[in-house]
Amino acid sequence: MNTFENTIKALQNVNEFYEEGKTLNHCVFTNGYYMHDNCLIIGARVDGKRTETIEVNTKSWKIMQCRGNHNQPSEHHSLIIEEMQKNMGKFRNALKG
């Protein structure tokens, strides 16, 4: 049985956006996603390694995009989407509170 640790966590500050974009070679920092309205950016990690970045629209609570290294899906893409959908209510409640 293949086991691994996975986490999903909202990016908290500009430095986290920078590190996410730099590590995964995509535009989450350079396009200023930290300034977008109605947008929650979440980093997914597998075994502690940055794996994909997820954009959630906070009006519809739908996943707008989920990208890995160089904007490609990772081998864990389906699992990450599944975990996001299972935990969307937690993110929604955290932003309300």
N, CA, C and O atoms as CSV, one atom per row, in Angstrom:
chain,resi,resn,atom,element,x,y,z
A,1,MET,N,N,0.852,-1.188,0.000
A,1,MET,CA,C,0.000,0.000,0.000
A,1,MET,C,C,0.890,1.241,0.000
A,1,MET,O,O,1.821,1.350,0.798
A,2,ASN,N,N,0.597,2.152,-0.885
A,2,ASN,CA,C,1.370,3.372,-0.999
A,2,ASN,C,C,0.725,4.452,-0.133
A,2,ASN,O,O,-0.404,4.862,-0.403
A,3,THR,N,N,1.423,4.915,0.900
A,3,THR,CA,C,0.883,5.964,1.759
A,3,THR,C,C,1.769,7.194,1.664
A,3,THR,O,O,2.980,7.093,1.465
A,4,PHE,N,N,1.153,8.341,1.807
A,4,PHE,CA,C,1.889,9.597,1.804
A,4,PHE,C,C,1.076,10.614,2.587
A,4,PHE,O,O,-0.121,10.441,2.815
A,5,GLU,N,N,1.748,11.665,2.987
A,5,GLU,CA,C,1.072,12.732,3.718
A,5,GLU,C,C,0.726,13.846,2.743
A,5,GLU,O,O,1.579,14.313,1.989
A,6,ASN,N,N,-0.537,14.267,2.766
A,6,ASN,CA,C,-0.916,15.375,1.909
A,6,ASN,C,C,-1.564,16.460,2.752
A,6,ASN,O,O,-2.273,16.170,3.715
A,7,THR,N,N,-1.319,17.708,2.384
A,7,THR,CA,C,-1.909,18.840,3.090
A,7,THR,C,C,-2.385,19.860,2.068
A,7,THR,O,O,-1.824,19.993,0.980
A,8,ILE,N,N,-3.430,20.572,2.447
A,8,ILE,CA,C,-3.896,21.701,1.668
A,8,ILE,C,C,-4.024,22.863,2.641
A,8,ILE,O,O,-4.603,22.726,3.719
A,9,LYS,N,N,-3.469,24.022,2.243
A,9,LYS,CA,C,-3.426,25.165,3.139
A,9,LYS,C,C,-3.462,26.448,2.329
A,9,LYS,O,O,-2.765,26.583,1.324
A,10,ALA,N,N,-4.281,27.387,2.779
A,10,ALA,CA,C,-4.352,28.686,2.110
A,10,ALA,C,C,-3.007,29.399,2.229
A,10,ALA,O,O,-2.370,29.382,3.283
A,11,LEU,N,N,-2.588,30.026,1.131
A,11,LEU,CA,C,-1.375,30.838,1.180
A,11,LEU,C,C,-1.688,32.086,1.997
A,11,LEU,O,O,-2.725,32.719,1.797
A,12,GLN,N,N,-0.792,32.439,2.917
A,12,GLN,CA,C,-1.075,33.460,3.917
A,12,GLN,C,C,-0.475,34.837,3.642
A,12,GLN,O,O,-1.009,35.842,4.109
A,13,ASN,N,N,0.626,34.898,2.890
A,13,ASN,CA,C,1.277,36.191,2.707
A,13,ASN,C,C,2.004,36.215,1.356
A,13,ASN,O,O,2.113,35.200,0.670
A,14,VAL,N,N,2.488,37.390,1.006
A,14,VAL,CA,C,3.127,37.575,-0.300
A,14,VAL,C,C,4.331,36.651,-0.458
A,14,VAL,O,O,4.566,36.131,-1.548
A,15,ASN,N,N,5.089,36.440,0.603
A,15,ASN,CA,C,6.247,35.547,0.511
A,15,ASN,C,C,5.830,34.124,0.158
A,15,ASN,O,O,6.512,33.459,-0.622
A,16,GLU,N,N,4.731,33.652,0.713
A,16,GLU,CA,C,4.247,32.305,0.375
A,16,GLU,C,C,3.836,32.231,-1.095
A,16,GLU,O,O,4.063,31.208,-1.741
A,17,PHE,N,N,3.238,33.290,-1.633
A,17,PHE,CA,C,2.902,33.324,-3.061
A,17,PHE,C,C,4.171,33.284,-3.903
A,17,PHE,O,O,4.238,32.584,-4.913
A,18,TYR,N,N,5.183,34.049,-3.470
A,18,TYR,CA,C,6.460,34.067,-4.192
A,18,TYR,C,C,7.084,32.677,-4.222
A,18,TYR,O,O,7.478,32.191,-5.282
A,19,GLU,N,N,7.172,32.041,-3.061
A,19,GLU,CA,C,7.776,30.706,-2.971
A,19,GLU,C,C,6.992,29.672,-3.780
A,19,GLU,O,O,7.583,28.805,-4.424
A,20,GLU,N,N,5.684,29.765,-3.744
A,20,GLU,CA,C,4.827,28.836,-4.497
A,20,GLU,C,C,5.091,28.973,-5.999
A,20,GLU,O,O,5.297,27.979,-6.697
A,21,GLY,N,N,5.081,30.210,-6.481
A,21,GLY,CA,C,5.319,30.448,-7.903
A,21,GLY,C,C,6.721,30.057,-8.333
A,21,GLY,O,O,6.909,29.476,-9.402
A,22,LYS,N,N,7.705,30.377,-7.503
A,22,LYS,CA,C,9.100,30.051,-7.814
A,22,LYS,C,C,9.309,28.540,-7.861
A,22,LYS,O,O,9.954,28.026,-8.776
A,23,THR,N,N,8.769,27.837,-6.882
A,23,THR,CA,C,8.957,26.384,-6.796
A,23,THR,C,C,8.241,25.648,-7.923
A,23,THR,O,O,8.791,24.717,-8.510
A,24,LEU,N,N,7.010,26.070,-8.225
A,24,LEU,CA,C,6.211,25.367,-9.229
A,24,LEU,C,C,6.293,25.989,-10.618
A,24,LEU,O,O,5.622,25.536,-11.545
A,25,ASN,N,N,7.106,27.014,-10.759
A,25,ASN,CA,C,7.334,27.631,-12.071
A,25,ASN,C,C,6.035,28.058,-12.757
A,25,ASN,O,O,5.803,27.745,-13.925
A,26,HIS,N,N,5.195,28.775,-12.013
A,26,HIS,CA,C,3.997,29.343,-12.611
A,26,HIS,C,C,3.745,30.746,-12.069
A,26,HIS,O,O,4.542,31.249,-11.277
A,27,CYS,N,N,2.656,31.385,-12.481
A,27,CYS,CA,C,2.473,32.828,-12.311
A,27,CYS,C,C,1.669,33.254,-11.084
A,27,CYS,O,O,1.182,34.384,-11.053
A,28,VAL,N,N,1.511,32.411,-10.086
A,28,VAL,CA,C,0.690,32.783,-8.938
A,28,VAL,C,C,1.215,34.048,-8.255
A,28,VAL,O,O,0.426,34.819,-7.709
A,29,PHE,N,N,2.515,34.272,-8.276
A,29,PHE,CA,C,3.084,35.490,-7.705
A,29,PHE,C,C,3.154,36.607,-8.738
A,29,PHE,O,O,2.692,37.719,-8.483
A,30,THR,N,N,3.726,36.318,-9.900
A,30,THR,CA,C,3.954,37.382,-10.890
A,30,THR,C,C,2.657,38.008,-11.382
A,30,THR,O,O,2.653,39.176,-11.772
A,31,ASN,N,N,1.567,37.269,-11.375
A,31,ASN,CA,C,0.279,37.835,-11.777
A,31,ASN,C,C,-0.508,38.403,-10.593
A,31,ASN,O,O,-1.671,38.778,-10.741
A,32,GLY,N,N,0.122,38.465,-9.428
A,32,GLY,CA,C,-0.473,39.138,-8.277
A,32,GLY,C,C,-1.752,38.528,-7.753
A,32,GLY,O,O,-2.672,39.254,-7.375
A,33,TYR,N,N,-1.829,37.213,-7.722
A,33,TYR,CA,C,-3.049,36.566,-7.229
A,33,TYR,C,C,-3.343,36.942,-5.778
A,33,TYR,O,O,-4.485,36.820,-5.336
A,34,TYR,N,N,-2.349,37.390,-5.037
A,34,TYR,CA,C,-2.558,37.820,-3.651
A,34,TYR,C,C,-3.397,39.090,-3.581
A,34,TYR,O,O,-3.869,39.448,-2.501
A,35,MET,N,N,-3.598,39.785,-4.709
A,35,MET,CA,C,-4.413,41.002,-4.742
A,35,MET,C,C,-5.786,40.792,-5.368
A,35,MET,O,O,-6.594,41.721,-5.379
A,36,HIS,N,N,-6.075,39.613,-5.884
A,36,HIS,CA,C,-7.346,39.371,-6.574
A,36,HIS,C,C,-8.502,39.294,-5.581
A,36,HIS,O,O,-8.392,38.670,-4.525
A,37,ASP,N,N,-9.612,39.940,-5.938
A,37,ASP,CA,C,-10.829,39.863,-5.129
A,37,ASP,C,C,-11.514,38.519,-5.351
A,37,ASP,O,O,-11.375,37.910,-6.412
A,38,ASN,N,N,-12.248,38.065,-4.352
A,38,ASN,CA,C,-13.040,36.833,-4.434
A,38,ASN,C,C,-12.204,35.636,-4.847
A,38,ASN,O,O,-12.668,34.769,-5.589
A,39,CYS,N,N,-10.987,35.591,-4.373
A,39,CYS,CA,C,-10.044,34.558,-4.788
A,39,CYS,C,C,-9.304,34.031,-3.565
A,39,CYS,O,O,-8.723,34.799,-2.798
A,40,LEU,N,N,-9.331,32.733,-3.397
A,40,LEU,CA,C,-8.579,32.062,-2.340
A,40,LEU,C,C,-7.563,31.160,-3.027
A,40,LEU,O,O,-7.922,30.337,-3.869
A,41,ILE,N,N,-6.302,31.317,-2.666
A,41,ILE,CA,C,-5.248,30.504,-3.259
A,41,ILE,C,C,-4.747,29.530,-2.206
A,41,ILE,O,O,-4.392,29.912,-1.091
A,42,ILE,N,N,-4.729,28.267,-2.589
A,42,ILE,CA,C,-4.387,27.180,-1.668
A,42,ILE,C,C,-3.235,26.383,-2.260
A,42,ILE,O,O,-3.218,26.064,-3.449
A,43,GLY,N,N,-2.287,26.074,-1.409
A,43,GLY,CA,C,-1.170,25.240,-1.824
A,43,GLY,C,C,-1.395,23.809,-1.372
A,43,GLY,O,O,-1.752,23.559,-0.221
A,44,ALA,N,N,-1.186,22.878,-2.281
A,44,ALA,CA,C,-1.285,21.451,-1.962
A,44,ALA,C,C,0.131,20.892,-1.887
A,44,ALA,O,O,0.963,21.147,-2.757
A,45,ARG,N,N,0.383,20.133,-0.839
A,45,ARG,CA,C,1.685,19.493,-0.670
A,45,ARG,C,C,1.494,17.991,-0.507
A,45,ARG,O,O,0.543,17.527,0.122
A,46,VAL,N,N,2.406,17.263,-1.082
A,46,VAL,CA,C,2.433,15.813,-0.933
A,46,VAL,C,C,3.802,15.475,-0.360
A,46,VAL,O,O,4.833,15.846,-0.920
A,47,ASP,N,N,3.796,14.771,0.756
A,47,ASP,CA,C,5.033,14.456,1.475
A,47,ASP,C,C,5.869,15.703,1.724
A,47,ASP,O,O,7.094,15.668,1.615
A,48,GLY,N,N,5.195,16.816,2.062
A,48,GLY,CA,C,5.863,18.063,2.391
A,48,GLY,C,C,6.357,18.859,1.200
A,48,GLY,O,O,6.909,19.944,1.381
A,49,LYS,N,N,6.177,18.359,-0.009
A,49,LYS,CA,C,6.674,19.012,-1.214
A,49,LYS,C,C,5.535,19.750,-1.924
A,49,LYS,O,O,4.467,19.181,-2.148
A,50,ARG,N,N,5.769,21.019,-2.276
A,50,ARG,CA,C,4.761,21.766,-3.034
A,50,ARG,C,C,4.428,20.991,-4.304
A,50,ARG,O,O,5.320,20.610,-5.062
A,51,THR,N,N,3.132,20.763,-4.528
A,51,THR,CA,C,2.721,19.900,-5.632
A,51,THR,C,C,1.799,20.605,-6.611
A,51,THR,O,O,2.007,20.523,-7.821
A,52,GLU,N,N,0.783,21.296,-6.108
A,52,GLU,CA,C,-0.135,22.034,-6.977
A,52,GLU,C,C,-0.645,23.266,-6.234
A,52,GLU,O,O,-0.642,23.320,-5.005
A,53,THR,N,N,-1.078,24.243,-7.010
A,53,THR,CA,C,-1.681,25.455,-6.475
A,53,THR,C,C,-3.117,25.512,-6.975
A,53,THR,O,O,-3.383,25.319,-8.161
A,54,ILE,N,N,-4.042,25.781,-6.053
A,54,ILE,CA,C,-5.463,25.773,-6.374
A,54,ILE,C,C,-6.035,27.172,-6.210
A,54,ILE,O,O,-5.791,27.830,-5.198
A,55,GLU,N,N,-6.796,27.633,-7.205
A,55,GLU,CA,C,-7.521,28.897,-7.111
A,55,GLU,C,C,-8.995,28.585,-6.906
A,55,GLU,O,O,-9.598,27.839,-7.677
A,56,VAL,N,N,-9.573,29.173,-5.846
A,56,VAL,CA,C,-10.986,28.985,-5.535
A,56,VAL,C,C,-11.675,30.338,-5.594
A,56,VAL,O,O,-11.196,31.309,-5.008
A,57,ASN,N,N,-12.790,30.406,-6.295
A,57,ASN,CA,C,-13.616,31.610,-6.324
A,57,ASN,C,C,-14.445,31.617,-5.048
A,57,ASN,O,O,-15.207,30.681,-4.804
A,58,THR,N,N,-14.309,32.666,-4.225
A,58,THR,CA,C,-14.997,32.703,-2.935
A,58,THR,C,C,-16.438,33.196,-3.017
A,58,THR,O,O,-17.099,33.332,-1.987
A,59,LYS,N,N,-16.925,33.459,-4.199
A,59,LYS,CA,C,-18.358,33.748,-4.367
A,59,LYS,C,C,-19.109,32.467,-4.705
A,59,LYS,O,O,-20.180,32.203,-4.158
A,60,SER,N,N,-18.545,31.678,-5.604
A,60,SER,CA,C,-19.201,30.436,-6.031
A,60,SER,C,C,-18.675,29.210,-5.282
A,60,SER,O,O,-19.316,28.159,-5.284
A,61,TRP,N,N,-17.513,29.342,-4.644
A,61,TRP,CA,C,-16.822,28.242,-3.969
A,61,TRP,C,C,-16.550,27.097,-4.933
A,61,TRP,O,O,-16.709,25.923,-4.598
A,62,LYS,N,N,-16.142,27.465,-6.121
A,62,LYS,CA,C,-15.749,26.496,-7.137
A,62,LYS,C,C,-14.254,26.630,-7.403
A,62,LYS,O,O,-13.679,27.714,-7.298
A,63,ILE,N,N,-13.645,25.510,-7.749
A,63,ILE,CA,C,-12.241,25.506,-8.126
A,63,ILE,C,C,-12.131,26.080,-9.533
A,63,ILE,O,O,-12.732,25.559,-10.472
A,64,MET,N,N,-11.369,27.142,-9.672
A,64,MET,CA,C,-11.194,27.793,-10.972
A,64,MET,C,C,-10.040,27.158,-11.742
A,64,MET,O,O,-10.112,26.971,-12.957
A,65,GLN,N,N,-8.974,26.831,-11.009
A,65,GLN,CA,C,-7.845,26.145,-11.628
A,65,GLN,C,C,-7.038,25.453,-10.554
A,65,GLN,O,O,-7.070,25.823,-9.381
A,66,CYS,N,N,-6.318,24.443,-10.984
A,66,CYS,CA,C,-5.462,23.651,-10.105
A,66,CYS,C,C,-4.264,23.239,-10.945
A,66,CYS,O,O,-4.382,22.404,-11.843
A,67,ARG,N,N,-3.106,23.830,-10.649
A,67,ARG,CA,C,-1.934,23.664,-11.501
A,67,ARG,C,C,-0.719,23.207,-10.707
A,67,ARG,O,O,-0.491,23.630,-9.574
A,68,GLY,N,N,0.047,22.334,-11.338
A,68,GLY,CA,C,1.310,21.875,-10.773
A,68,GLY,C,C,2.481,22.563,-11.443
A,68,GLY,O,O,2.351,23.678,-11.947
A,69,ASN,N,N,3.618,21.902,-11.448
A,69,ASN,CA,C,4.836,22.449,-12.030
A,69,ASN,C,C,4.626,22.811,-13.506
A,69,ASN,O,O,4.107,22.010,-14.285
A,70,HIS,N,N,5.036,24.021,-13.874
A,70,HIS,CA,C,4.878,24.534,-15.243
A,70,HIS,C,C,3.424,24.454,-15.715
A,70,HIS,O,O,3.169,24.188,-16.889
A,71,ASN,N,N,2.473,24.680,-14.809
A,71,ASN,CA,C,1.029,24.687,-15.100
A,71,ASN,C,C,0.479,23.338,-15.548
A,71,ASN,O,O,-0.603,23.276,-16.132
A,72,GLN,N,N,1.194,22.281,-15.287
A,72,GLN,CA,C,0.727,20.942,-15.656
A,72,GLN,C,C,0.139,20.252,-14.423
A,72,GLN,O,O,0.557,20.549,-13.304
A,73,PRO,N,N,-0.807,19.350,-14.598
A,73,PRO,CA,C,-1.310,18.592,-13.449
A,73,PRO,C,C,-0.231,17.628,-12.958
A,73,PRO,O,O,0.523,17.058,-13.745
A,74,SER,N,N,-0.181,17.465,-11.655
A,74,SER,CA,C,0.765,16.514,-11.074
A,74,SER,C,C,0.164,15.111,-11.114
A,74,SER,O,O,-0.995,14.932,-11.486
A,75,GLU,N,N,0.951,14.137,-10.735
A,75,GLU,CA,C,0.440,12.764,-10.676
A,75,GLU,C,C,-0.624,12.610,-9.589
A,75,GLU,O,O,-1.349,11.615,-9.564
A,76,HIS,N,N,-0.718,13.595,-8.689
A,76,HIS,CA,C,-1.687,13.546,-7.587
A,76,HIS,C,C,-2.893,14.452,-7.834
A,76,HIS,O,O,-3.680,14.690,-6.919
A,77,HIS,N,N,-3.045,14.956,-9.050
A,77,HIS,CA,C,-4.075,15.936,-9.373
A,77,HIS,C,C,-5.481,15.492,-8.947
A,77,HIS,O,O,-6.197,16.250,-8.293
A,78,SER,N,N,-5.867,14.296,-9.308
A,78,SER,CA,C,-7.227,13.822,-8.974
A,78,SER,C,C,-7.450,13.759,-7.472
A,78,SER,O,O,-8.521,14.126,-6.989
A,79,LEU,N,N,-6.458,13.303,-6.733
A,79,LEU,CA,C,-6.562,13.236,-5.273
A,79,LEU,C,C,-6.667,14.638,-4.673
A,79,LEU,O,O,-7.440,14.861,-3.742
A,80,ILE,N,N,-5.899,15.570,-5.201
A,80,ILE,CA,C,-5.936,16.948,-4.695
A,80,ILE,C,C,-7.315,17.563,-4.926
A,80,ILE,O,O,-7.871,18.190,-4.024
A,81,ILE,N,N,-7.863,17.390,-6.111
A,81,ILE,CA,C,-9.211,17.904,-6.406
A,81,ILE,C,C,-10.227,17.271,-5.452
A,81,ILE,O,O,-11.087,17.967,-4.912
A,82,GLU,N,N,-10.132,15.979,-5.247
A,82,GLU,CA,C,-11.050,15.279,-4.342
A,82,GLU,C,C,-10.947,15.827,-2.918
A,82,GLU,O,O,-11.969,16.069,-2.275
A,83,GLU,N,N,-9.730,16.022,-2.423
A,83,GLU,CA,C,-9.531,16.558,-1.072
A,83,GLU,C,C,-10.069,17.979,-0.964
A,83,GLU,O,O,-10.671,18.342,0.046
A,84,MET,N,N,-9.854,18.782,-1.998
A,84,MET,CA,C,-10.370,20.145,-1.997
A,84,MET,C,C,-11.889,20.142,-1.905
A,84,MET,O,O,-12.466,20.891,-1.116
A,85,GLN,N,N,-12.530,19.317,-2.695
A,85,GLN,CA,C,-13.987,19.270,-2.679
A,85,GLN,C,C,-14.509,18.799,-1.321
A,85,GLN,O,O,-15.529,19.296,-0.842
A,86,LYS,N,N,-13.824,17.856,-0.709
A,86,LYS,CA,C,-14.244,17.373,0.612
A,86,LYS,C,C,-14.072,18.435,1.693
A,86,LYS,O,O,-14.823,18.451,2.669
A,87,ASN,N,N,-13.093,19.319,1.530
A,87,ASN,CA,C,-12.765,20.299,2.566
A,87,ASN,C,C,-13.208,21.719,2.244
A,87,ASN,O,O,-12.881,22.640,2.993
A,88,MET,N,N,-13.935,21.924,1.164
A,88,MET,CA,C,-14.337,23.270,0.765
A,88,MET,C,C,-15.121,23.976,1.867
A,88,MET,O,O,-14.932,25.172,2.087
A,89,GLY,N,N,-15.986,23.262,2.553
A,89,GLY,CA,C,-16.760,23.857,3.643
A,89,GLY,C,C,-15.889,24.401,4.760
A,89,GLY,O,O,-16.228,25.415,5.370
A,90,LYS,N,N,-14.779,23.747,5.036
A,90,LYS,CA,C,-13.858,24.220,6.074
A,90,LYS,C,C,-13.240,25.552,5.676
A,90,LYS,O,O,-13.118,26.455,6.504
A,91,PHE,N,N,-12.851,25.679,4.417
A,91,PHE,CA,C,-12.297,26.949,3.951
A,91,PHE,C,C,-13.360,28.043,3.998
A,91,PHE,O,O,-13.090,29.166,4.425
A,92,ARG,N,N,-14.539,27.713,3.564
A,92,ARG,CA,C,-15.647,28.664,3.550
A,92,ARG,C,C,-15.933,29.150,4.965
A,92,ARG,O,O,-16.070,30.353,5.187
A,93,ASN,N,N,-16.025,28.233,5.925
A,93,ASN,CA,C,-16.287,28.595,7.317
A,93,ASN,C,C,-15.152,29.403,7.925
A,93,ASN,O,O,-15.398,30.316,8.713
A,94,ALA,N,N,-13.933,29.087,7.580
A,94,ALA,CA,C,-12.774,29.816,8.111
A,94,ALA,C,C,-12.797,31.274,7.648
A,94,ALA,O,O,-12.436,32.171,8.411
A,95,LEU,N,N,-13.218,31.514,6.406
A,95,LEU,CA,C,-13.274,32.899,5.905
A,95,LEU,C,C,-14.439,33.671,6.501
A,95,LEU,O,O,-14.363,34.893,6.635
A,96,LYS,N,N,-15.511,32.987,6.859
A,96,LYS,CA,C,-16.654,33.643,7.466
A,96,LYS,C,C,-16.329,34.088,8.894
A,96,LYS,O,O,-16.716,35.169,9.336
A,97,GLY,N,N,-15.602,33.213,9.599
A,97,GLY,CA,C,-15.356,33.408,11.030
A,97,GLY,C,C,-14.310,34.373,11.328
A,97,GLY,O,O,-14.014,34.620,12.497
